[in-house]
Amino acid sequence: MPDRRTAQEALARLTVDVPDWPQEGVTFKDITPVLADHHAFSAIIAALAGAGRDDHGNVVVDKVVGMEARGFILAAPVALALGIGFVPVRKAGKLPRETHAVSYALEYGEATLEVHRDAITPGERVLVVDDVLATGGTVVATRQLIEACGATATGVAVLMELGFLDPRAKTGDLPVSTLLTI
């Protein structure tokens, strides 16, 4: 099984910076080359799954939640690696049954996330997985959704953390595992 260092090196080597996308002044971190490389993708999934295990390798979470859209790509295989279920957190209006919803502020407006009310059972321990931890707003909103289901968010695992935005100031006591801090 690949180690964490292998995952970090692959992520640093294969991520492509796209300047001024989606808007002027933003440098987008394109992870599609990482996803296209089987060995790199396998290494990052194994590394992210480590956030759902204790020091002895035992699984300590009951579900993995991934946020739309790139979080889905990462969280589903992390859930498979841990042998547990995956729950999608979607943008408003995308889920067909009764949901919990949380609205939160973005840099340029507001967004709403939703989860099916019965997707997470009260008392479950949940690992949150996403691609980038930027301002922390999406993670905080997702944690609120998990708590609305009666469960506990035990941690968040991400590929990259934008440290210059100080997202941990917002995520508070939620443990964060990141492969690369920018």
C-alpha positions as CSV (number, residue, x, y, z in Angstrom):
1,M,0.0,0.0,0.0
2,P,1.4,3.4,-0.9
3,D,2.4,5.6,2.0
4,R,1.4,9.2,2.8
5,R,4.6,10.6,1.4
6,T,4.0,8.9,-2.0
7,A,0.5,10.5,-2.1
8,Q,1.9,14.0,-1.2
9,E,4.7,13.7,-3.9
10,A,2.2,12.6,-6.5
11,L,-0.2,15.4,-5.7
12,A,2.5,18.0,-5.8
13,R,3.9,16.6,-9.1
14,L,0.7,16.2,-11.0
15,T,-1.5,19.1,-9.9
16,V,-1.7,21.8,-12.5
17,D,-2.0,25.4,-11.7
18,V,-4.5,27.2,-14.0
19,P,-4.1,31.0,-13.6
20,D,-7.1,33.3,-13.8
21,W,-9.7,30.6,-13.7
22,P,-12.6,30.6,-13.0
23,Q,-11.9,34.4,-12.7
24,E,-9.1,36.9,-12.9
25,G,-6.7,36.6,-9.9
26,V,-7.6,33.1,-8.9
27,T,-5.2,30.2,-9.5
28,F,-7.3,27.0,-9.9
29,K,-5.7,23.8,-8.7
30,D,-6.5,21.2,-11.4
31,I,-6.4,17.7,-9.9
32,T,-7.6,15.9,-13.1
33,P,-4.1,14.7,-13.9
34,V,-3.9,13.1,-10.4
35,L,-7.2,11.3,-11.0
36,A,-6.0,10.1,-14.4
37,D,-2.9,8.4,-12.9
38,H,-3.9,5.1,-11.3
39,H,-0.9,5.0,-9.0
40,A,-1.3,8.6,-7.8
41,F,-5.1,8.2,-7.4
42,S,-4.6,5.0,-5.4
43,A,-2.0,6.6,-3.2
44,I,-4.2,9.7,-2.4
45,I,-7.2,7.5,-1.6
46,A,-5.2,5.4,0.8
47,A,-3.8,8.5,2.4
48,L,-7.2,10.2,2.8
49,A,-8.7,7.0,4.2
50,G,-6.0,7.1,6.9
51,A,-8.0,9.9,8.5
52,G,-10.8,7.3,9.2
53,R,-8.5,4.9,11.0
54,D,-6.9,4.9,14.4
55,D,-3.2,4.3,15.1
56,H,-3.7,0.5,14.8
57,G,-5.4,0.8,11.4
58,N,-8.9,0.1,12.8
59,V,-11.8,2.0,11.1
60,V,-13.2,4.5,13.5
61,V,-15.9,6.1,11.4
62,D,-19.3,4.8,10.2
63,K,-19.8,7.0,7.1
64,V,-17.9,9.2,4.7
65,V,-19.4,12.4,3.4
66,G,-18.3,14.1,0.2
67,M,-19.4,17.5,-1.0
68,E,-20.4,18.3,-4.5
69,A,-18.6,18.0,-6.9
70,R,-15.0,17.0,-6.6
71,G,-15.6,15.7,-3.0
72,F,-17.7,13.0,-4.6
73,I,-14.8,11.8,-6.7
74,L,-12.6,11.4,-3.6
75,A,-15.1,10.4,-0.8
76,A,-16.7,7.5,-2.6
77,P,-13.4,5.5,-3.0
78,V,-12.3,6.5,0.5
79,A,-15.6,5.0,1.8
80,L,-14.9,1.8,-0.2
81,A,-11.3,1.7,1.2
82,L,-12.7,1.9,4.7
83,G,-15.5,-0.6,4.0
84,I,-18.3,1.8,5.0
85,G,-21.0,3.9,3.3
86,F,-20.7,7.1,1.3
87,V,-23.2,10.0,1.6
88,P,-23.3,12.9,-0.9
89,V,-23.8,16.4,0.2
90,R,-25.4,18.3,-2.7
91,K,-26.2,21.8,-3.8
92,A,-29.8,22.9,-3.1
93,G,-32.5,21.2,-5.2
94,K,-30.5,18.2,-6.3
95,L,-31.7,15.6,-3.9
96,P,-35.1,14.0,-4.5
97,R,-36.3,13.2,-1.0
98,E,-36.6,15.1,2.3
99,T,-33.4,16.9,3.3
100,H,-31.7,19.0,5.9
101,A,-30.4,22.2,4.4
102,V,-27.7,24.7,5.5
103,S,-27.0,28.1,3.8
104,Y,-23.6,29.7,4.2
105,A,-21.7,32.7,2.9
106,L,-19.3,32.5,0.0
107,E,-16.8,35.1,-1.1
108,Y,-19.3,36.2,-3.8
109,G,-22.7,35.4,-2.4
110,E,-24.4,32.5,-0.6
111,A,-24.7,28.8,-1.2
112,T,-27.0,26.1,0.3
113,L,-26.0,22.5,0.8
114,E,-28.4,19.6,1.5
115,V,-28.2,16.0,2.7
116,H,-31.0,13.4,2.8
117,R,-32.5,13.4,6.3
118,D,-32.1,9.6,6.5
119,A,-28.7,9.3,5.0
120,I,-26.8,9.4,8.3
121,T,-28.1,7.6,11.4
122,P,-28.1,9.4,14.8
123,G,-24.9,8.5,16.7
124,E,-22.8,7.7,13.6
125,R,-19.3,9.0,13.3
126,V,-18.6,10.7,10.0
127,L,-15.5,11.6,8.1
128,V,-15.8,14.6,5.7
129,V,-13.7,14.4,2.5
130,D,-13.1,17.1,-0.1
131,D,-10.5,18.2,-2.5
132,V,-9.6,21.7,-1.2
133,L,-10.1,23.4,2.2
134,A,-10.2,27.1,1.3
135,T,-12.1,29.3,3.6
136,G,-13.7,26.5,5.7
137,G,-17.3,27.5,5.0
138,T,-18.3,24.4,3.1
139,V,-16.8,22.2,5.8
140,V,-18.6,24.1,8.5
141,A,-21.9,23.8,6.6
142,T,-21.4,20.1,6.1
143,R,-20.7,19.6,9.7
144,Q,-24.0,21.3,10.6
145,L,-25.8,19.0,8.2
146,I,-24.2,15.9,9.9
147,E,-25.2,17.3,13.3
148,A,-28.7,17.9,12.0
149,C,-28.9,14.2,11.4
150,G,-27.9,13.5,15.0
151,A,-24.4,12.3,14.1
152,T,-20.8,13.6,14.8
153,A,-18.3,14.8,12.3
154,T,-15.0,13.3,13.6
155,G,-12.6,14.9,11.1
156,V,-12.0,16.2,7.6
157,A,-9.6,14.9,5.1
158,V,-8.6,17.0,2.1
159,L,-6.0,16.9,-0.7
160,M,-5.0,20.6,-0.3
161,E,-5.4,23.3,2.3
162,L,-5.1,26.9,1.3
163,G,-3.3,27.9,4.4
164,F,-3.0,31.6,3.4
165,L,-6.8,31.8,3.8
166,D,-6.6,30.4,7.4
167,P,-9.5,27.9,7.1
168,R,-8.8,26.3,10.4
169,A,-9.9,29.5,12.1
170,K,-13.4,28.6,10.9
171,T,-13.3,24.8,11.2
172,G,-12.5,25.1,15.0
173,D,-12.0,21.8,16.9
174,L,-12.6,19.6,13.9
175,P,-9.4,17.7,13.2
176,V,-8.1,18.3,9.6
177,S,-5.9,16.0,7.7
178,T,-4.4,17.4,4.6
179,L,-1.9,16.1,2.1
180,L,-0.6,19.4,0.8
181,T,-0.7,22.9,2.4
182,I,-0.4,25.8,0.0
